[in-house]
Amino acid sequence: MVVDLPGPLPRDWGAAPCLDLINSHWNDHLGSGETYDRLPEPRFRRAFLKRWHYAVADPDNVAGRARLRSLRSFLRDVLEHYSSGRPLSPSMRKRLESEVNRAAMALRLSHGAAGYALSVEHSGTAWDVVSADIATSAARLMTEGASVKVCANPDCTWMFMDETKPRTRRWCNVSVCGSLVNVRRHRAARHD
Ligand SMILES: [Zn+2]
């Protein structure tokens, strides 16, 4: 069955590229059981790539899209482990390392009219650079001890970084899931 997307672009973008990629596939927060995928949407891919300054020759490249799809489910698994305090298995750690190192960096020293300049050079294709950067952003969240959470609405799969000082943020978006769950709780209480 083909389900209409709520829209090609998300209401909220994330604090890291891995979160935006992960959240491009999500469950209906109302609990209908529908899942949605923005990755096949050309407008989403372009906006995502632009937002994180990723330059690829063809955002519609089939292999590139497949790479992102595979990375997406892997990174969700990784960050769900991390956010719930479960350690990554050795094979997950190994894969994350290899994703991070898909486009090894080297510094080049050049000399021109303006003097010397250091620039970063990547090995690999433009898609390698993109996927390595996205994977690195997930590894950074973990190494920096970021508070990564899944929305407290059990029907919602949205992942976000809680940047509040007391780390008390619970919802992907208060006006989407916070009010919905509060209304349900309120209704349930009235039926007691
Ligand atoms: Zn939510």
Backbone and ligand atoms as CSV (ligand in chain L), in Angstrom:
chain,resi,resn,atom,element,x,y,z
A,1,MET,N,N,0.838,-1.194,0.000
A,1,MET,CA,C,0.000,0.000,0.000
A,1,MET,C,C,0.874,1.245,0.000
A,2,VAL,N,N,0.496,2.189,-0.813
A,2,VAL,CA,C,1.254,3.439,-0.853
A,2,VAL,C,C,0.609,4.431,0.118
A,3,VAL,N,N,1.407,4.935,1.012
A,3,VAL,CA,C,0.894,5.874,2.004
A,3,VAL,C,C,1.455,7.253,1.695
A,4,ASP,N,N,0.586,8.231,1.702
A,4,ASP,CA,C,1.065,9.592,1.468
A,4,ASP,C,C,1.937,10.047,2.633
A,5,LEU,N,N,3.030,10.670,2.292
A,5,LEU,CA,C,3.897,11.212,3.332
A,5,LEU,C,C,3.240,12.441,3.936
A,6,PRO,N,N,3.487,12.679,5.226
A,6,PRO,CA,C,3.000,13.926,5.805
A,6,PRO,C,C,3.604,15.142,5.093
A,7,GLY,N,N,4.732,14.989,4.462
A,7,GLY,CA,C,5.383,16.083,3.742
A,7,GLY,C,C,6.798,15.665,3.473
A,8,PRO,N,N,7.419,16.206,2.429
A,8,PRO,CA,C,8.773,15.742,2.100
A,8,PRO,C,C,9.840,16.224,3.082
A,9,LEU,N,N,9.523,17.272,3.845
A,9,LEU,CA,C,10.526,17.801,4.769
A,9,LEU,C,C,10.039,17.696,6.206
A,10,PRO,N,N,10.958,17.393,7.127
A,10,PRO,CA,C,10.537,17.245,8.523
A,10,PRO,C,C,10.193,18.594,9.158
A,11,ARG,N,N,9.335,18.555,10.148
A,11,ARG,CA,C,9.012,19.764,10.915
A,11,ARG,C,C,10.240,20.206,11.719
A,12,ASP,N,N,10.950,19.208,12.254
A,12,ASP,CA,C,12.131,19.510,13.071
A,12,ASP,C,C,13.341,18.781,12.504
A,13,TRP,N,N,14.414,19.521,12.307
A,13,TRP,CA,C,15.681,18.889,11.937
A,13,TRP,C,C,16.445,18.591,13.225
A,14,GLY,N,N,17.403,17.676,13.107
A,14,GLY,CA,C,18.144,17.260,14.300
A,14,GLY,C,C,19.425,18.035,14.506
A,15,ALA,N,N,20.093,17.724,15.617
A,15,ALA,CA,C,21.324,18.420,15.988
A,15,ALA,C,C,22.555,17.768,15.361
A,16,ALA,N,N,22.372,16.665,14.665
A,16,ALA,CA,C,23.506,15.971,14.042
A,16,ALA,C,C,22.988,15.262,12.794
A,17,PRO,N,N,23.846,15.112,11.777
A,17,PRO,CA,C,23.385,14.465,10.543
A,17,PRO,C,C,22.861,13.046,10.764
A,18,CYS,N,N,23.465,12.320,11.710
A,18,CYS,CA,C,22.981,10.944,11.942
A,18,CYS,C,C,21.531,10.963,12.406
A,19,LEU,N,N,21.147,11.957,13.203
A,19,LEU,CA,C,19.768,12.021,13.698
A,19,LEU,C,C,18.806,12.342,12.562
A,20,ASP,N,N,19.191,13.248,11.687
A,20,ASP,CA,C,18.321,13.565,10.544
A,20,ASP,C,C,18.141,12.348,9.638
A,21,LEU,N,N,19.220,11.597,9.453
A,21,LEU,CA,C,19.106,10.402,8.611
A,21,LEU,C,C,18.206,9.367,9.295
A,22,ILE,N,N,18.455,9.112,10.557
A,22,ILE,CA,C,17.668,8.121,11.309
A,22,ILE,C,C,16.186,8.492,11.286
A,23,ASN,N,N,15.896,9.768,11.500
A,23,ASN,CA,C,14.497,10.192,11.591
A,23,ASN,C,C,13.800,10.288,10.235
A,24,SER,N,N,14.520,9.985,9.156
A,24,SER,CA,C,13.858,10.008,7.849
A,24,SER,C,C,12.967,8.766,7.681
A,25,HIS,N,N,13.071,7.845,8.614
A,25,HIS,CA,C,12.179,6.680,8.629
A,25,HIS,C,C,11.543,6.629,9.995
A,26,TRP,N,N,10.218,6.702,10.032
A,26,TRP,CA,C,9.588,6.790,11.358
A,26,TRP,C,C,8.203,6.173,11.352
A,27,ASN,N,N,7.728,5.918,12.557
A,27,ASN,CA,C,6.378,5.366,12.747
A,27,ASN,C,C,5.397,6.502,12.948
A,28,ASP,N,N,4.167,6.256,12.564
A,28,ASP,CA,C,3.102,7.206,12.841
A,28,ASP,C,C,2.979,7.370,14.361
A,29,HIS,N,N,3.133,8.606,14.836
A,29,HIS,CA,C,3.116,8.830,16.288
A,29,HIS,C,C,1.709,8.652,16.881
A,30,LEU,N,N,0.690,8.523,16.004
A,30,LEU,CA,C,-0.665,8.314,16.510
A,30,LEU,C,C,-0.954,6.835,16.750
A,31,GLY,N,N,0.021,5.988,16.376
A,31,GLY,CA,C,-0.132,4.567,16.673
A,31,GLY,C,C,-0.915,3.775,15.648
A,32,SER,N,N,-1.030,4.308,14.416
A,32,SER,CA,C,-1.767,3.575,13.372
A,32,SER,C,C,-0.973,2.367,12.876
A,33,GLY,N,N,0.314,2.334,13.180
A,33,GLY,CA,C,1.158,1.248,12.692
A,33,GLY,C,C,1.801,1.557,11.349
A,34,GLU,N,N,1.425,2.695,10.746
A,34,GLU,CA,C,2.046,3.086,9.473
A,34,GLU,C,C,3.492,3.510,9.713
A,35,THR,N,N,4.347,3.215,8.720
A,35,THR,CA,C,5.691,3.773,8.772
A,35,THR,C,C,5.889,4.648,7.550
A,36,TYR,N,N,6.726,5.613,7.692
A,36,TYR,CA,C,6.980,6.553,6.607
A,36,TYR,C,C,8.469,6.613,6.312
A,37,ASP,N,N,8.775,6.942,5.083
A,37,ASP,CA,C,10.181,7.022,4.678
A,37,ASP,C,C,10.371,8.245,3.782
A,38,ARG,N,N,11.216,9.159,4.231
A,38,ARG,CA,C,11.473,10.347,3.411
A,38,ARG,C,C,12.666,10.175,2.475
A,39,LEU,N,N,13.454,9.139,2.706
A,39,LEU,CA,C,14.660,8.990,1.891
A,39,LEU,C,C,14.374,8.889,0.391
A,40,PRO,N,N,13.291,8.226,-0.029
A,40,PRO,CA,C,13.008,8.198,-1.469
A,40,PRO,C,C,12.560,9.547,-2.034
A,41,GLU,N,N,12.305,10.521,-1.164
A,41,GLU,CA,C,11.833,11.836,-1.613
A,41,GLU,C,C,13.001,12.695,-2.108
A,42,PRO,N,N,13.020,13.050,-3.398
A,42,PRO,CA,C,14.132,13.863,-3.901
A,42,PRO,C,C,14.302,15.170,-3.120
A,43,ARG,N,N,13.188,15.783,-2.730
A,43,ARG,CA,C,13.300,17.063,-2.005
A,43,ARG,C,C,13.935,16.876,-0.640
A,44,PHE,N,N,13.605,15.770,0.000
A,44,PHE,CA,C,14.213,15.509,1.304
A,44,PHE,C,C,15.716,15.311,1.152
A,45,ARG,N,N,16.107,14.469,0.184
A,45,ARG,CA,C,17.543,14.181,0.034
A,45,ARG,C,C,18.325,15.449,-0.229
A,46,ARG,N,N,17.790,16.297,-1.100
A,46,ARG,CA,C,18.495,17.546,-1.413
A,46,ARG,C,C,18.608,18.447,-0.189
A,47,ALA,N,N,17.512,18.543,0.554
A,47,ALA,CA,C,17.522,19.409,1.740
A,47,ALA,C,C,18.487,18.865,2.798
A,48,PHE,N,N,18.483,17.566,2.953
A,48,PHE,CA,C,19.376,16.939,3.935
A,48,PHE,C,C,20.840,17.164,3.551
A,49,LEU,N,N,21.159,16.910,2.295
A,49,LEU,CA,C,22.543,17.058,1.836
A,49,LEU,C,C,23.001,18.515,1.959
A,50,LYS,N,N,22.094,19.424,1.619
A,50,LYS,CA,C,22.436,20.849,1.676
A,50,LYS,C,C,22.635,21.307,3.119
A,51,ARG,N,N,21.728,20.852,3.981
A,51,ARG,CA,C,21.779,21.249,5.392
A,51,ARG,C,C,23.122,20.922,6.032
A,52,TRP,N,N,23.695,19.776,5.647
A,52,TRP,CA,C,24.959,19.354,6.253
A,52,TRP,C,C,26.154,19.614,5.333
A,53,HIS,N,N,25.948,20.433,4.300
A,53,HIS,CA,C,27.027,20.835,3.384
A,53,HIS,C,C,27.686,19.644,2.714
A,54,TYR,N,N,26.879,18.663,2.331
A,54,TYR,CA,C,27.405,17.504,1.632
A,54,TYR,C,C,27.272,17.722,0.128
A,55,ALA,N,N,28.385,17.563,-0.554
A,55,ALA,CA,C,28.360,17.772,-1.998
A,55,ALA,C,C,28.500,16.441,-2.723
A,56,VAL,N,N,27.441,16.025,-3.387
A,56,VAL,CA,C,27.522,14.852,-4.256
A,56,VAL,C,C,27.039,15.281,-5.633
A,57,ALA,N,N,27.581,14.644,-6.661
A,57,ALA,CA,C,27.229,15.067,-8.016
A,57,ALA,C,C,25.758,14.790,-8.298
A,58,ASP,N,N,25.268,13.639,-7.839
A,58,ASP,CA,C,23.889,13.265,-8.142
A,58,ASP,C,C,23.183,12.777,-6.879
A,59,PRO,N,N,22.335,13.609,-6.285
A,59,PRO,CA,C,21.630,13.204,-5.055
A,59,PRO,C,C,20.674,12.038,-5.283
A,60,ASP,N,N,20.397,11.709,-6.536
A,60,ASP,CA,C,19.476,10.617,-6.839
A,60,ASP,C,C,20.208,9.308,-7.159
A,61,ASN,N,N,21.517,9.333,-7.024
A,61,ASN,CA,C,22.329,8.155,-7.316
A,61,ASN,C,C,21.820,6.930,-6.537
A,62,VAL,N,N,21.568,5.853,-7.289
A,62,VAL,CA,C,20.924,4.682,-6.681
A,62,VAL,C,C,21.816,4.048,-5.610
A,63,ALA,N,N,23.102,3.907,-5.908
A,63,ALA,CA,C,24.004,3.293,-4.934
A,63,ALA,C,C,24.145,4.179,-3.693
A,64,GLY,N,N,24.160,5.481,-3.910
A,64,GLY,CA,C,24.260,6.421,-2.792
A,64,GLY,C,C,23.046,6.321,-1.887
A,65,ARG,N,N,21.882,6.220,-2.495
A,65,ARG,CA,C,20.649,6.100,-1.712
A,65,ARG,C,C,20.635,4.799,-0.923
A,66,ALA,N,N,21.096,3.730,-1.571
A,66,ALA,CA,C,21.128,2.430,-0.888
A,66,ALA,C,C,22.098,2.485,0.292
A,67,ARG,N,N,23.188,3.176,0.101
A,67,ARG,CA,C,24.174,3.324,1.169
A,67,ARG,C,C,23.553,4.021,2.375
A,68,LEU,N,N,22.825,5.101,2.105
A,68,LEU,CA,C,22.197,5.851,3.198
A,68,LEU,C,C,21.140,5.003,3.909
A,69,ARG,N,N,20.403,4.224,3.126
A,69,ARG,CA,C,19.345,3.405,3.734
A,69,ARG,C,C,19.958,2.368,4.682
A,70,SER,N,N,21.021,1.747,4.242
A,70,SER,CA,C,21.669,0.729,5.063
A,70,SER,C,C,22.307,1.360,6.311
A,71,LEU,N,N,22.936,2.511,6.100
A,71,LEU,CA,C,23.568,3.210,7.224
A,71,LEU,C,C,22.508,3.647,8.233
A,72,ARG,N,N,21.369,4.051,7.713
A,72,ARG,CA,C,20.296,4.539,8.582
A,72,ARG,C,C,19.852,3.483,9.594
A,73,SER,N,N,19.589,2.272,9.122
A,73,SER,CA,C,19.099,1.274,10.080
A,73,SER,C,C,20.212,0.859,11.032
A,74,PHE,N,N,21.436,0.842,10.525
A,74,PHE,CA,C,22.551,0.505,11.409
A,74,PHE,C,C,22.723,1.568,12.500
A,75,LEU,N,N,22.695,2.834,12.112
A,75,LEU,CA,C,22.921,3.899,13.100
A,75,LEU,C,C,21.774,3.994,14.105
A,76,ARG,N,N,20.556,3.675,13.663
A,76,ARG,CA,C,19.462,3.664,14.639
A,76,ARG,C,C,19.724,2.592,15.697
A,77,ASP,N,N,20.150,1.443,15.233
A,77,ASP,CA,C,20.466,0.352,16.153
A,77,ASP,C,C,21.563,0.792,17.132
A,78,VAL,N,N,22.603,1.407,16.577
A,78,VAL,CA,C,23.726,1.874,17.402
A,78,VAL,C,C,23.239,2.866,18.467
A,79,LEU,N,N,22.490,3.875,18.023
A,79,LEU,CA,C,22.091,4.921,18.976
A,79,LEU,C,C,20.999,4.444,19.928
A,80,GLU,N,N,20.218,3.457,19.519
A,80,GLU,CA,C,19.249,2.901,20.476
A,80,GLU,C,C,19.990,2.139,21.580
A,81,HIS,N,N,21.037,1.431,21.189
A,81,HIS,CA,C,21.876,0.784,22.208
A,81,HIS,C,C,22.437,1.842,23.148
A,82,TYR,N,N,23.034,2.850,22.539
A,82,TYR,CA,C,23.684,3.884,23.345
A,82,TYR,C,C,22.693,4.570,24.280
A,83,SER,N,N,21.522,4.958,23.756
A,83,SER,CA,C,20.588,5.746,24.565
A,83,SER,C,C,19.982,4.910,25.686
A,84,SER,N,N,19.950,3.596,25.512
A,84,SER,CA,C,19.384,2.774,26.582
A,84,SER,C,C,20.486,2.179,27.457
A,85,GLY,N,N,21.725,2.595,27.225
A,85,GLY,CA,C,22.819,2.168,28.095
A,85,GLY,C,C,23.337,0.766,27.817
A,86,ARG,N,N,22.927,0.180,26.669
A,86,ARG,CA,C,23.451,-1.147,26.330
A,86,ARG,C,C,24.732,-0.983,25.535
A,87,PRO,N,N,25.772,-1.741,25.867
A,87,PRO,CA,C,27.016,-1.600,25.104
A,87,PRO,C,C,26.864,-2.139,23.681
A,88,LEU,N,N,27.608,-1.560,22.766
A,88,LEU,CA,C,27.611,-2.074,21.388
A,88,LEU,C,C,28.304,-3.431,21.390
A,89,SER,N,N,27.811,-4.336,20.582
A,89,SER,CA,C,28.497,-5.622,20.441
A,89,SER,C,C,29.797,-5.373,19.677
A,90,PRO,N,N,30.755,-6.293,19.805
A,90,PRO,CA,C,32.019,-6.106,19.071
A,90,PRO,C,C,31.793,-5.938,17.563
A,91,SER,N,N,30.831,-6.657,16.998
A,91,SER,CA,C,30.624,-6.531,15.540
A,91,SER,C,C,30.024,-5.166,15.192
A,92,MET,N,N,29.188,-4.623,16.076
A,92,MET,CA,C,28.653,-3.283,15.811
A,92,MET,C,C,29.764,-2.242,15.898
A,93,ARG,N,N,30.610,-2.410,16.894
A,93,ARG,CA,C,31.706,-1.454,17.050
A,93,ARG,C,C,32.623,-1.496,15.825
A,94,LYS,N,N,32.844,-2.710,15.357
A,94,LYS,CA,C,33.717,-2.893,14.200
A,94,LYS,C,C,33.101,-2.242,12.956
A,95,ARG,N,N,31.791,-2.462,12.780
A,95,ARG,CA,C,31.159,-1.862,11.598
A,95,ARG,C,C,31.169,-0.334,11.713
A,96,LEU,N,N,30.885,0.176,12.906
A,96,LEU,CA,C,30.883,1.635,13.064
A,96,LEU,C,C,32.261,2.205,12.726
A,97,GLU,N,N,33.282,1.521,13.183
A,97,GLU,CA,C,34.639,1.967,12.862
A,97,GLU,C,C,34.885,1.962,11.369
A,98,SER,N,N,34.422,0.934,10.705
A,98,SER,CA,C,34.697,0.889,9.261
A,98,SER,C,C,33.856,1.927,8.512
A,99,GLU,N,N,32.634,2.218,9.005
A,99,GLU,CA,C,31.828,3.285,8.374
A,99,GLU,C,C,32.516,4.643,8.548
A,100,VAL,N,N,33.048,4.864,9.742
A,100,VAL,CA,C,33.721,6.135,10.047
A,100,VAL,C,C,34.951,6.321,9.148
A,101,ASN,N,N,35.584,5.206,8.826
A,101,ASN,CA,C,36.851,5.280,8.071
A,101,ASN,C,C,36.691,5.034,6.569
A,102,ARG,N,N,35.491,5.191,6.064
A,102,ARG,CA,C,35.279,4.985,4.629
A,102,ARG,C,C,36.020,6.011,3.776
A,103,ALA,N,N,36.221,7.193,4.350
A,103,ALA,CA,C,36.893,8.252,3.582
A,103,ALA,C,C,38.009,8.813,4.440
A,104,ALA,N,N,39.133,8.132,4.417
A,104,ALA,CA,C,40.246,8.550,5.269
A,104,ALA,C,C,40.689,9.966,4.906
A,105,MET,N,N,41.094,10.710,5.921
A,105,MET,CA,C,41.497,12.103,5.698
A,105,MET,C,C,43.013,12.224,5.693
A,106,ALA,N,N,43.493,13.124,4.865
A,106,ALA,CA,C,44.917,13.460,4.896
A,106,ALA,C,C,45.017,14.975,4.775
A,107,LEU,N,N,45.986,15.550,5.444
A,107,LEU,CA,C,46.193,16.996,5.326
A,107,LEU,C,C,47.230,17.259,4.240
A,108,ARG,N,N,46.928,18.201,3.372
A,108,ARG,CA,C,47.854,18.554,2.290
A,108,ARG,C,C,48.344,19.978,2.510
A,109,LEU,N,N,49.607,20.156,2.311
A,109,LEU,CA,C,50.192,21.485,2.447
A,109,LEU,C,C,50.476,22.014,1.047
A,110,SER,N,N,49.833,23.126,0.728
A,110,SER,CA,C,50.056,23.682,-0.610
A,110,SER,C,C,50.656,25.079,-0.483
A,111,HIS,N,N,51.179,25.542,-1.590
A,111,HIS,CA,C,51.780,26.869,-1.591
A,111,HIS,C,C,51.336,27.619,-2.830
A,112,GLY,N,N,50.793,28.805,-2.600
A,112,GLY,CA,C,50.339,29.611,-3.732
A,112,GLY,C,C,50.670,31.068,-3.491
A,113,ALA,N,N,50.022,31.940,-4.269
A,113,ALA,CA,C,50.291,33.371,-4.189
A,113,ALA,C,C,50.006,33.908,-2.788
A,114,ALA,N,N,49.006,33.320,-2.117
A,114,ALA,CA,C,48.616,33.805,-0.792
A,114,ALA,C,C,49.445,33.162,0.316
A,115,GLY,N,N,50.395,32.342,-0.037
A,115,GLY,CA,C,51.242,31.690,0.967
A,115,GLY,C,C,50.892,30.218,1.091
A,116,TYR,N,N,51.199,29.671,2.251
A,116,TYR,CA,C,50.959,28.245,2.486
A,116,TYR,C,C,49.539,28.016,2.968
A,117,ALA,N,N,48.995,26.882,2.620
A,117,ALA,CA,C,47.646,26.538,3.096
A,117,ALA,C,C,47.570,25.043,3.372
A,118,LEU,N,N,46.873,24.723,4.452
A,118,LEU,CA,C,46.617,23.318,4.770
A,118,LEU,C,C,45.195,23.007,4.344
A,119,SER,N,N,45.019,21.929,3.653
A,119,SER,CA,C,43.650,21.555,3.306
A,119,SER,C,C,43.444,20.060,3.568
A,120,VAL,N,N,42.191,19.709,3.786
A,120,VAL,CA,C,41.846,18.316,4.064
A,120,VAL,C,C,41.522,17.618,2.753
A,121,GLU,N,N,42.122,16.466,2.586
A,121,GLU,CA,C,41.831,15.690,1.383
A,121,GLU,C,C,41.285,14.333,1.822
A,122,HIS,N,N,40.193,13.921,1.186
A,122,HIS,CA,C,39.596,12.624,1.529
A,122,HIS,C,C,39.915,11.605,0.447
A,123,SER,N,N,40.120,10.374,0.889
A,123,SER,CA,C,40.145,9.288,-0.094
A,123,SER,C,C,38.702,8.818,-0.255
A,124,GLY,N,N,38.398,8.151,-1.343
A,124,GLY,CA,C,37.047,7.627,-1.531
A,124,GLY,C,C,36.183,8.561,-2.340
A,125,THR,N,N,34.958,8.102,-2.619
A,125,THR,CA,C,34.019,8.865,-3.434
A,125,THR,C,C,33.304,9.912,-2.575
A,126,ALA,N,N,32.551,10.787,-3.234
A,126,ALA,CA,C,31.784,11.799,-2.509
A,126,ALA,C,C,30.787,11.133,-1.559
A,127,TRP,N,N,30.211,10.005,-1.973
A,127,TRP,CA,C,29.264,9.298,-1.090
A,127,TRP,C,C,29.986,8.671,0.092
A,128,ASP,N,N,31.235,8.254,-0.116
A,128,ASP,CA,C,32.026,7.744,1.014
A,128,ASP,C,C,32.215,8.851,2.046
A,129,VAL,N,N,32.504,10.047,1.546
A,129,VAL,CA,C,32.724,11.179,2.449
A,129,VAL,C,C,31.442,11.470,3.231
A,130,VAL,N,N,30.307,11.459,2.529
A,130,VAL,CA,C,29.014,11.739,3.169
A,130,VAL,C,C,28.717,10.677,4.231
A,131,SER,N,N,28.814,9.417,3.844
A,131,SER,CA,C,28.416,8.379,4.803
A,131,SER,C,C,29.404,8.304,5.964
A,132,ALA,N,N,30.684,8.543,5.698
A,132,ALA,CA,C,31.661,8.545,6.797
A,132,ALA,C,C,31.366,9.683,7.767
A,133,ASP,N,N,30.989,10.829,7.244
A,133,ASP,CA,C,30.706,11.963,8.119
A,133,ASP,C,C,29.457,11.707,8.976
A,134,ILE,N,N,28.453,11.101,8.360
A,134,ILE,CA,C,27.224,10.801,9.111
A,134,ILE,C,C,27.536,9.791,10.223
A,135,ALA,N,N,28.297,8.759,9.875
A,135,ALA,CA,C,28.661,7.748,10.877
A,135,ALA,C,C,29.501,8.375,11.984
A,136,THR,N,N,30.412,9.271,11.586
A,136,THR,CA,C,31.252,9.938,12.583
A,136,THR,C,C,30.406,10.765,13.542
A,137,SER,N,N,29.351,11.382,13.018
A,137,SER,CA,C,28.513,12.198,13.900
A,137,SER,C,C,27.846,11.332,14.964
A,138,ALA,N,N,27.519,10.091,14.635
A,138,ALA,CA,C,26.937,9.184,15.634
A,138,ALA,C,C,27.990,8.794,16.666
A,139,ALA,N,N,29.190,8.483,16.172
A,139,ALA,CA,C,30.269,8.113,17.103
A,139,ALA,C,C,30.599,9.282,18.033
A,140,ARG,N,N,30.545,10.503,17.486
A,140,ARG,CA,C,30.837,11.680,18.316
A,140,ARG,C,C,29.806,11.856,19.417
A,141,LEU,N,N,28.523,11.650,19.080
A,141,LEU,CA,C,27.489,11.791,20.110
A,141,LEU,C,C,27.803,10.865,21.282
A,142,MET,N,N,28.267,9.659,20.950
A,142,MET,CA,C,28.556,8.691,22.013
A,142,MET,C,C,29.811,9.059,22.781
A,143,THR,N,N,30.848,9.478,22.051
A,143,THR,CA,C,32.110,9.767,22.754
A,143,THR,C,C,32.009,11.060,23.564
A,144,GLU,N,N,31.108,11.942,23.161
A,144,GLU,CA,C,30.952,13.185,23.917
A,144,GLU,C,C,29.920,13.040,25.035
A,145,GLY,N,N,29.350,11.856,25.155
A,145,GLY,CA,C,28.372,11.631,26.217
A,145,GLY,C,C,27.078,12.393,26.020
A,146,ALA,N,N,26.713,12.651,24.775
A,146,ALA,CA,C,25.485,13.401,24.495
A,146,ALA,C,C,24.267,12.614,24.986
A,147,SER,N,N,23.236,13.363,25.360
A,147,SER,CA,C,22.006,12.730,25.836
A,147,SER,C,C,21.092,12.466,24.637
A,148,VAL,N,N,21.212,11.273,24.080
A,148,VAL,CA,C,20.396,10.905,22.916
A,148,VAL,C,C,19.179,10.136,23.420
A,149,LYS,N,N,18.002,10.532,22.955
A,149,LYS,CA,C,16.778,9.903,23.449
A,149,LYS,C,C,15.837,9.552,22.309
A,150,VAL,N,N,14.972,8.600,22.593
A,150,VAL,CA,C,13.855,8.315,21.693
A,150,VAL,C,C,12.642,8.958,22.353
A,151,CYS,N,N,11.786,9.570,21.557
A,151,CYS,CA,C,10.586,10.239,22.070
A,151,CYS,C,C,9.839,9.331,23.063
A,152,ALA,N,N,9.330,9.941,24.139
A,152,ALA,CA,C,8.675,9.164,25.200
A,152,ALA,C,C,7.290,8.647,24.799
A,153,ASN,N,N,6.777,9.121,23.677
A,153,ASN,CA,C,5.525,8.540,23.169
A,153,ASN,C,C,5.867,7.150,22.622
A,154,PRO,N,N,5.308,6.086,23.211
A,154,PRO,CA,C,5.704,4.730,22.786
A,154,PRO,C,C,5.412,4.439,21.311
A,155,ASP,N,N,4.515,5.218,20.685
A,155,ASP,CA,C,4.228,5.014,19.263
A,155,ASP,C,C,5.186,5.779,18.363
A,156,CYS,N,N,5.982,6.658,18.964
A,156,CYS,CA,C,6.855,7.538,18.171
A,156,CYS,C,C,8.275,6.995,18.194
A,157,THR,N,N,8.946,7.057,17.063
A,157,THR,CA,C,10.299,6.504,16.981
A,157,THR,C,C,11.344,7.599,16.832
A,158,TRP,N,N,10.916,8.856,16.953
A,158,TRP,CA,C,11.808,9.982,16.697
A,158,TRP,C,C,12.967,10.015,17.692
A,159,MET,N,N,14.186,10.188,17.180
A,159,MET,CA,C,15.360,10.294,18.064
A,159,MET,C,C,15.834,11.726,18.088
A,160,PHE,N,N,16.260,12.165,19.244
A,160,PHE,CA,C,16.743,13.543,19.350
A,160,PHE,C,C,17.828,13.625,20.412
A,161,MET,N,N,18.488,14.770,20.420
A,161,MET,CA,C,19.510,15.020,21.426
A,161,MET,C,C,18.907,15.992,22.422
A,162,ASP,N,N,18.912,15.604,23.675
A,162,ASP,CA,C,18.368,16.457,24.727
A,162,ASP,C,C,19.452,17.450,25.140
A,163,GLU,N,N,19.253,18.694,24.713
A,163,GLU,CA,C,20.262,19.706,25.018
A,163,GLU,C,C,19.873,20.576,26.205
A,164,THR,N,N,18.802,20.218,26.899
A,164,THR,CA,C,18.426,20.995,28.082
A,164,THR,C,C,19.415,20.667,29.196
A,165,LYS,N,N,19.630,21.631,30.066
A,165,LYS,CA,C,20.613,21.424,31.125
A,165,LYS,C,C,20.233,20.282,32.075
A,166,PRO,N,N,19.006,20.255,32.556
A,166,PRO,CA,C,18.673,19.137,33.465
A,166,PRO,C,C,18.404,17.822,32.727
A,167,ARG,N,N,18.528,17.864,31.395
A,167,ARG,CA,C,18.293,16.663,30.577
A,167,ARG,C,C,16.928,16.033,30.861
A,168,THR,N,N,15.924,16.863,30.825
A,168,THR,CA,C,14.574,16.389,31.146
A,168,THR,C,C,13.658,16.376,29.932
A,169,ARG,N,N,14.198,16.690,28.746
A,169,ARG,CA,C,13.337,16.691,27.565
A,169,ARG,C,C,12.848,15.275,27.290
A,170,ARG,N,N,11.559,15.130,27.011
A,170,ARG,CA,C,10.994,13.793,26.811
A,170,ARG,C,C,10.444,13.591,25.410
A,171,TRP,N,N,10.041,14.682,24.773
A,171,TRP,CA,C,9.284,14.536,23.527
A,171,TRP,C,C,10.093,14.997,22.323
A,172,CYS,N,N,9.775,14.381,21.173
A,172,CYS,CA,C,10.373,14.865,19.928
A,172,CYS,C,C,9.970,16.320,19.750
A,173,ASN,N,N,8.702,16.591,20.052
A,173,ASN,CA,C,8.163,17.932,19.918
A,173,ASN,C,C,6.963,17.988,20.868
A,174,VAL,N,N,7.012,18.937,21.783
A,174,VAL,CA,C,5.961,18.997,22.822
A,174,VAL,C,C,4.583,19.129,22.189
A,175,SER,N,N,4.494,19.914,21.120
A,175,SER,CA,C,3.166,20.146,20.548
A,175,SER,C,C,2.701,18.963,19.698
A,176,VAL,N,N,3.591,18.047,19.366
A,176,VAL,CA,C,3.181,16.867,18.598
A,176,VAL,C,C,2.890,15.702,19.541
A,177,CYS,N,N,3.901,15.261,20.260
A,177,CYS,CA,C,3.727,14.065,21.092
A,177,CYS,C,C,3.415,14.390,22.544
A,178,GLY,N,N,3.996,15.465,23.070
A,178,GLY,CA,C,3.752,15.807,24.470
A,178,GLY,C,C,2.284,16.019,24.732
A,179,SER,N,N,1.647,16.853,23.926
A,179,SER,CA,C,0.231,17.149,24.175
A,179,SER,C,C,-0.627,15.924,23.892
A,180,LEU,N,N,-0.242,15.136,22.886
A,180,LEU,CA,C,-1.012,13.934,22.545
A,180,LEU,C,C,-1.042,12.954,23.706
A,181,VAL,N,N,0.131,12.683,24.270
A,181,VAL,CA,C,0.203,11.713,25.362
A,181,VAL,C,C,-0.478,12.267,26.603
A,182,ASN,N,N,-0.342,13.583,26.841
A,182,ASN,CA,C,-1.009,14.180,27.996
A,182,ASN,C,C,-2.530,14.089,27.873
A,183,VAL,N,N,-3.034,14.282,26.664
A,183,VAL,CA,C,-4.477,14.186,26.445
A,183,VAL,C,C,-4.952,12.757,26.718
A,184,ARG,N,N,-4.170,11.780,26.225
A,184,ARG,CA,C,-4.543,10.377,26.446
A,184,ARG,C,C,-4.559,10.046,27.932
A,185,ARG,N,N,-3.533,10.545,28.629
A,185,ARG,CA,C,-3.427,10.258,30.054
A,185,ARG,C,C,-4.643,10.863,30.782
A,186,HIS,N,N,-4.972,12.062,30.358
A,186,HIS,CA,C,-6.084,12.799,30.952
A,186,HIS,C,C,-7.393,12.014,30.747
A,187,ARG,N,N,-7.563,11.530,29.506
A,187,ARG,CA,C,-8.772,10.770,29.186
A,187,ARG,C,C,-8.828,9.501,30.015
A,188,ALA,N,N,-7.678,8.799,30.104
A,188,ALA,CA,C,-7.634,7.549,30.847
A,188,ALA,C,C,-7.994,7.801,32.310
A,189,ALA,N,N,-7.510,8.903,32.840
A,189,ALA,CA,C,-7.787,9.220,34.240
A,189,ALA,C,C,-9.275,9.437,34.457
A,190,ARG,N,N,-9.909,10.071,33.471
A,190,ARG,CA,C,-11.345,10.381,33.620
A,190,ARG,C,C,-12.203,9.122,33.589
A,191,HIS,N,N,-11.657,8.068,32.938
A,191,HIS,CA,C,-12.449,6.832,32.824
A,191,HIS,C,C,-12.305,5.955,34.064
A,192,ASP,N,N,-11.489,6.356,34.998
A,192,ASP,CA,C,-11.321,5.511,36.193
A,192,ASP,C,C,-12.617,5.432,37.002
L,1,ZN,ZN,ZN,7.357,11.937,19.318
